[in-house]
């Protein structure tokens, strides 16, 4: 089992790689929810953006 520090570093490294990629914004959001969902062993992980007072789903796992 990974230590908390090692696990956090692994997540941040994966997120950095996603953000540094040449993928489009939606593809990056999709990859981010996958990275976070997998690393936190979560069945559901979603990103919502607040637009004009309404939450809008942008990516989900």
TIMI-2910 file (N, C-alpha, C, CB; in pm, 1 decimal, decimal comma, always signed):
<rs>
+----------+----------+----------+----------+----------+----------+----------+----------+----------+----------+----------+----------+------+
!      n_x !      n_y !      n_z !     ca_x !     ca_y !     ca_z !      c_x !      c_y !      c_z !     cb_x !     cb_y !     cb_z ! resn !
+----------+----------+----------+----------+----------+----------+----------+----------+----------+----------+----------+----------+------+
!    +84,4 !   -118,2 !     +0,0 !     +0,0 !     +0,0 !     +0,0 !    +89,1 !   +124,7 !     +0,0 !    -96,1 !     -0,3 !   +122,7 !  Unk !
!    +49,6 !   +223,8 !    -77,8 !   +126,7 !   +346,9 !    -88,1 !   +104,0 !   +435,2 !    +33,3 !    +90,4 !   +422,2 !   -215,6 !  Unk !
!   +208,7 !   +509,4 !    +71,4 !   +190,4 !   +608,0 !   +178,0 !   +106,0 !   +722,4 !   +123,7 !   +327,7 !   +660,4 !   +231,6 !  Unk !
!    +49,9 !   +801,6 !   +213,0 !    -34,9 !   +913,6 !   +171,2 !    +43,4 !  +1011,8 !    +85,2 !    -93,1 !   +985,7 !   +293,7 !  Unk !
!   +168,0 !  +1036,0 !   +121,0 !   +250,6 !  +1129,9 !    +44,8 !   +277,8 !  +1076,1 !    -94,8 !   +383,3 !  +1157,2 !   +117,8 !  Unk !
!   +310,9 !   +948,9 !   -104,3 !   +338,1 !   +887,6 !   -234,2 !   +212,7 !   +886,1 !   -320,6 !   +391,7 !   +745,1 !   -216,2 !  Unk !
!    +99,6 !   +853,5 !   -260,6 !    -26,8 !   +851,5 !   -335,5 !    -62,5 !   +990,8 !   -385,8 !   -140,6 !   +796,5 !   -247,9 !  Unk !
!    -46,0 !  +1091,1 !   -300,5 !    -75,3 !  +1228,9 !   -341,3 !    +16,4 !  +1272,4 !   -454,5 !    -61,0 !  +1324,7 !   -222,1 !  Unk !
!   +143,3 !  +1236,8 !   -444,4 !   +239,4 !  +1272,4 !   -549,4 !   +201,9 !  +1205,5 !   -681,2 !   +382,6 !  +1232,1 !   -508,0 !  Unk !
!   +157,4 !  +1081,3 !   -674,7 !   +117,0 !  +1007,8 !   -794,8 !     -4,0 !  +1075,4 !   -860,6 !    +83,9 !   +860,4 !   -759,7 !  Unk !
!   -101,8 !  +1115,5 !   -780,7 !   -219,8 !  +1184,3 !   -834,4 !   -179,3 !  +1315,9 !   -898,9 !   -324,1 !  +1209,3 !   -723,4 !  Unk !
!    -98,0 !  +1394,4 !   -829,0 !    -55,9 !  +1523,9 !   -883,5 !    +25,6 !  +1508,2 !  -1010,9 !    +25,0 !  +1600,5 !   -780,1 !  Unk !
!   +110,8 !  +1406,8 !  -1015,6 !   +189,3 !  +1381,6 !  -1136,6 !    +97,3 !  +1346,7 !  -1253,1 !   +291,2 !  +1268,1 !  -1112,9 !  Unk !
!     -0,7 !  +1262,1 !  -1228,1 !    -96,0 !  +1225,2 !  -1333,5 !   -175,5 !  +1345,9 !  -1381,0 !   -191,6 !  +1116,5 !  -1283,5 !  Unk !
!   -220,3 !  +1429,2 !  -1286,8 !   -295,8 !  +1549,3 !  -1324,1 !   -208,7 !  +1646,6 !  -1403,0 !   -351,7 !  +1618,5 !  -1198,9 !  Unk !
!    -82,8 !  +1658,4 !  -1364,5 !     +9,4 !  +1745,8 !  -1438,2 !    +25,6 !  +1697,5 !  -1581,7 !   +147,0 !  +1751,4 !  -1368,2 !  Unk !
!    +38,3 !  +1566,3 !  -1599,4 !    +52,4 !  +1509,7 !  -1733,9 !    -71,6 !  +1537,3 !  -1818,3 !    +77,9 !  +1358,5 !  -1726,1 !  Unk !
!   -189,0 !  +1524,8 !  -1757,5 !   -313,6 !  +1553,7 !  -1829,9 !   -315,8 !  +1699,5 !  -1873,6 !   -437,3 !  +1522,1 !  -1742,0 !  Unk !
!   -286,5 !  +1789,8 !  -1781,5 !   -293,9 !  +1932,6 !  -1812,5 !   -187,2 !  +1975,1 !  -1913,0 !   -279,9 !  +2014,3 !  -1685,1 !  Unk !
!    -73,7 !  +1906,0 !  -1914,8 !    +34,4 !  +1939,5 !  -2008,1 !    +11,3 !  +1880,2 !  -2146,9 !   +167,5 !  +1890,7 !  -1953,1 !  Unk !
!    -85,9 !  +1791,2 !  -2159,1 !   -110,6 !  +1727,3 !  -2288,0 !   -172,0 !  +1826,3 !  -2386,9 !   -202,6 !  +1605,5 !  -2270,7 !  Unk !
!   -172,5 !  +1787,1 !  -2512,7 !   -228,6 !  +1872,2 !  -2618,1 !   -376,9 !  +1844,4 !  -2641,3 !   -151,7 !  +1852,1 !  -2748,2 !  Unk !
!   -436,9 !  +1766,2 !  -2554,9 !   -578,9 !  +1732,1 !  -2568,8 !   -664,8 !  +1856,6 !  -2550,2 !   -619,4 !  +1623,1 !  -2466,6 !  Unk !
!   -785,1 !  +1850,6 !  -2602,8 !   -879,2 !  +1960,2 !  -2587,0 !   -931,8 !  +1967,5 !  -2444,0 !   -994,9 !  +1945,0 !  -2685,0 !  Unk !
!  -1001,9 !  +2075,5 !  -2414,3 !  -1051,8 !  +2099,3 !  -2278,6 !  -1142,5 !  +1986,4 !  -2229,8 !  -1127,2 !  +2231,3 !  -2273,4 !  Unk !
!  -1237,1 !  +1942,2 !  -2312,1 !  -1328,9 !  +1836,0 !  -2269,3 !  -1255,0 !  +1705,3 !  -2245,7 !  -1439,1 !  +1815,3 !  -2373,5 !  Unk !
!  -1160,3 !  +1673,0 !  -2331,6 !  -1081,9 !  +1550,6 !  -2314,2 !  -1002,2 !  +1556,4 !  -2184,3 !   -987,2 !  +1529,2 !  -2433,9 !  Unk !
!   -947,3 !  +1673,0 !  -2152,7 !   -873,0 !  +1688,4 !  -2027,3 !   -964,7 !  +1669,8 !  -1907,0 !   -805,5 !  +1826,2 !  -2021,3 !  Unk !
!  -1083,5 !  +1728,8 !  -1911,1 !  -1177,9 !  +1711,8 !  -1800,6 !  -1215,4 !  +1565,0 !  -1783,1 !  -1304,2 !  +1796,1 !  -1824,3 !  Unk !
!  -1237,3 !  +1495,2 !  -1893,4 !  -1270,1 !  +1352,3 !  -1887,1 !  -1155,4 !  +1272,1 !  -1825,6 !  -1302,4 !  +1298,5 !  -2027,6 !  Unk !
!  -1032,7 !  +1305,8 !  -1862,9 !   -916,4 !  +1235,9 !  -1807,7 !   -898,9 !  +1267,6 !  -1659,8 !   -789,3 !  +1273,7 !  -1885,1 !  Unk !
!   -926,4 !  +1390,6 !  -1620,1 !   -913,4 !  +1430,2 !  -1479,8 !  -1007,5 !  +1349,2 !  -1391,5 !   -941,8 !  +1580,2 !  -1463,3 !  Unk !
!  -1134,0 !  +1334,3 !  -1432,4 !  -1226,7 !  +1256,2 !  -1349,2 !  -1184,6 !  +1109,6 !  -1343,1 !  -1370,2 !  +1267,3 !  -1403,6 !  Unk !
!  -1125,2 !  +1058,1 !  -1449,3 !  -1075,4 !   +920,2 !  -1446,7 !   -959,5 !   +906,3 !  -1348,5 !  -1031,2 !   +876,1 !  -1587,3 !  Unk !
!   -862,8 !   +997,3 !  -1356,3 !   -746,2 !   +992,4 !  -1267,0 !   -790,7 !  +1000,1 !  -1121,3 !   -647,8 !  +1107,7 !  -1299,0 !  Unk !
!   -874,4 !  +1096,8 !  -1090,0 !   -918,2 !  +1114,8 !   -951,6 !  -1004,3 !   +997,0 !   -906,8 !   -996,1 !  +1246,8 !   -936,3 !  Unk !
!  -1099,0 !   +955,2 !   -990,0 !  -1185,0 !   +842,9 !   -953,9 !  -1107,9 !   +714,7 !   -929,4 !  -1286,3 !   +819,9 !  -1061,4 !  Unk !
!  -1012,4 !   +685,0 !  -1015,8 !   -932,0 !   +563,7 !  -1000,1 !   -846,9 !   +569,7 !   -874,3 !   -843,0 !   +542,8 !  -1122,2 !  Unk !
!   -779,6 !   +681,5 !   -853,7 !   -688,2 !   +692,6 !   -740,5 !   -759,4 !   +698,6 !   -606,1 !   -602,5 !   +814,2 !   -756,7 !  Unk !
!   -881,7 !   +746,0 !   -603,9 !   -958,7 !   +750,1 !   -479,2 !  -1052,2 !   +630,7 !   -467,1 !  -1038,9 !   +879,5 !   -470,8 !  Unk !
!  -1043,4 !   +538,2 !   -564,0 !  -1126,2 !   +417,8 !   -566,5 !  -1273,9 !   +453,7 !   -552,0 !  -1083,8 !   +320,9 !   -454,8 !  Unk !
!  -1315,6 !   +547,7 !   -634,7 !  -1452,3 !   +598,6 !   -630,6 !  -1528,8 !   +552,9 !   -754,0 !  -1453,2 !   +752,3 !   -620,5 !  Unk !
!  -1653,1 !   +513,4 !   -734,0 !  -1735,8 !   +473,3 !   -847,8 !  -1778,2 !   +594,0 !   -930,1 !  -1859,1 !   +396,9 !   -799,9 !  Unk !
!  -1798,2 !   +706,9 !   -862,8 !  -1845,7 !   +827,5 !   -930,6 !  -1753,4 !   +943,7 !   -898,3 !  -1991,2 !   +860,7 !   -889,5 !  Unk !
!  -1718,5 !  +1017,7 !  -1000,5 !  -1639,6 !  +1139,4 !   -986,0 !  -1688,8 !  +1234,0 !  -1094,5 !  -1483,2 !  +1111,7 !   -997,4 !  Unk !
!  -1724,6 !  +1355,4 !  -1056,2 !  -1782,4 !  +1449,2 !  -1152,8 !  -1722,7 !  +1587,8 !  -1136,7 !  -1934,4 !  +1455,8 !  -1137,1 !  Unk !
!  -1722,8 !  +1662,0 !  -1246,2 !  -1683,1 !  +1802,7 !  -1244,8 !  -1802,7 !  +1883,8 !  -1291,4 !  -1556,9 !  +1829,0 !  -1335,7 !  Unk !
!  -1843,0 !  +1975,8 !  -1206,8 !  -1950,8 !  +2069,4 !  -1239,7 !  -1891,8 !  +2209,1 !  -1246,0 !  -2067,2 !  +2062,4 !  -1135,1 !  Unk !
!  -1938,3 !  +2289,3 !  -1338,8 !  -1899,6 !  +2429,8 !  -1346,4 !  -2022,3 !  +2514,6 !  -1317,7 !  -1838,6 !  +2464,9 !  -1485,8 !  Unk !
!  -2000,6 !  +2624,6 !  -1247,4 !  -2109,3 !  +2715,7 !  -1214,4 !  -2115,8 !  +2823,1 !  -1322,1 !  -2089,7 !  +2778,7 !  -1072,9 !  Unk !
!  -2226,6 !  +2826,7 !  -1393,5 !  -2247,8 !  +2925,1 !  -1500,0 !  -2379,1 !  +2996,3 !  -1475,5 !  -2247,1 !  +2857,9 !  -1640,3 !  Unk !
!  -2371,1 !  +3126,1 !  -1458,4 !  -2489,8 !  +3208,9 !  -1437,7 !  -2579,5 !  +3151,7 !  -1328,5 !  -2568,3 !  +3222,1 !  -1567,8 !  Unk !
!  -2518,1 !  +3108,4 !  -1219,4 !  -2592,8 !  +3057,8 !  -1105,5 !  -2642,5 !  +2915,1 !  -1117,9 !  -2706,8 !  +3144,5 !  -1081,6 !  Unk !
!  -2611,9 !  +2848,5 !  -1228,2 !  -2656,5 !  +2710,1 !  -1249,8 !  -2534,5 !  +2617,9 !  -1257,3 !  -2742,2 !  +2698,7 !  -1380,3 !  Unk !
!  -2543,8 !  +2503,4 !  -1189,9 !  -2438,3 !  +2403,7 !  -1201,5 !  -2458,0 !  +2325,6 !  -1330,6 !  -2437,4 !  +2308,5 !  -1078,8 !  Unk !
!  -2349,4 !  +2312,0 !  -1405,0 !  -2354,6 !  +2239,5 !  -1532,0 !  -2251,7 !  +2126,6 !  -1527,8 !  -2327,9 !  +2335,4 !  -1653,4 !  Unk !
!  -2297,2 !  +2004,5 !  -1553,3 !  -2209,4 !  +1888,3 !  -1553,1 !  -2119,4 !  +1892,9 !  -1676,0 !  -2291,4 !  +1756,8 !  -1549,7 !  Unk !
!  -1987,8 !  +1884,6 !  -1652,3 !  -1893,8 !  +1888,9 !  -1763,7 !  -1820,9 !  +1757,7 !  -1785,6 !  -1794,0 !  +1997,7 !  -1741,3 !  Unk !
!  -1803,2 !  +1678,9 !  -1680,1 !  -1735,9 !  +1550,0 !  -1695,6 !  -1777,0 !  +1461,0 !  -1579,6 !  -1580,4 !  +1566,7 !  -1701,3 !  Unk !
!  -1792,0 !  +1333,1 !  -1608,1 !  -1827,2 !  +1238,7 !  -1502,3 !  -1771,3 !  +1101,6 !  -1534,0 !  -1979,4 !  +1231,2 !  -1483,9 !  Unk !
!  -1754,8 !  +1026,3 !  -1430,7 !  -1705,5 !   +889,1 !  -1443,0 !  -1808,6 !   +797,9 !  -1384,5 !  -1568,5 !   +869,8 !  -1373,0 !  Unk !
+----------+----------+----------+----------+----------+----------+----------+----------+----------+----------+----------+----------+------+
</rs>
